[in-house]
Every structure is written in structure tokens, then in C-alpha cells.
């Protein structure tokens, strides 16, 4: 499968006339990480629906897989402050290195313990 990475930012319309911005995206085996900025009247649920819908349409249209691609129903999200955006971007950029050290479940459990 083709890797999708974007070091810049890209604006997309949510269909309701308001744009949202994907600052960075990176995939790793069975999941992906996105750094997204929502408009004040947008819901995370709607933005995730748009990202999943448009990306699965593109993946299936380009025939990257032999079988039909579908996202799982679930997703996980966390908010970050503007002061940590560069740290989050670097974390997303370096997914291969992070996953070589610890599994996603290990990292998730560590994150939950810090809350």
C-alpha cells in the first residue's frame, strides 16, 4: 500500500461550508494518526466520518488492495494544546520508530495512566 504523509497542511470542507485542516497524517500497519484542527461548529464524529469515507473511497478506487477496504467503526481521539502541536507532529511522523519499541496497546495504557 502507498504511504500517505503530509508535512504541510491541507484544508477540506466538511460539507457544511466550514473547512477543517489536516496538519499531518501517517499510517502504521493497522491504524493511522492524524493531527486535525476542527472549526468551532464541527464535531469530531463528523470529521472522522469524512476522513474515513473519503480515504476508503480513494483506496478502493485506486485498487491498492485485492479485497474491499473498510475502516473499523471505532476510533480514538485526544485534544492537544497549540503549544504541543510540534511534539505531536513529530510523534506522528516517527510512528515506525515508536512502534518498534512498544506496541500501540502498551502506549495507550501508559497514556491512560498519566491522565
ABEGO torsion letter per residue (X at the ends): XBBBBBABBBBBBAGAGBBBBBABBBBBGABBBBBBBBBAABBAAAAAAAAAAAAAAAAAAAGABABBBBBBABBBBBBBBAAAAAAAAAAAAAAAAAAAABBAAAAAAAAAAAX
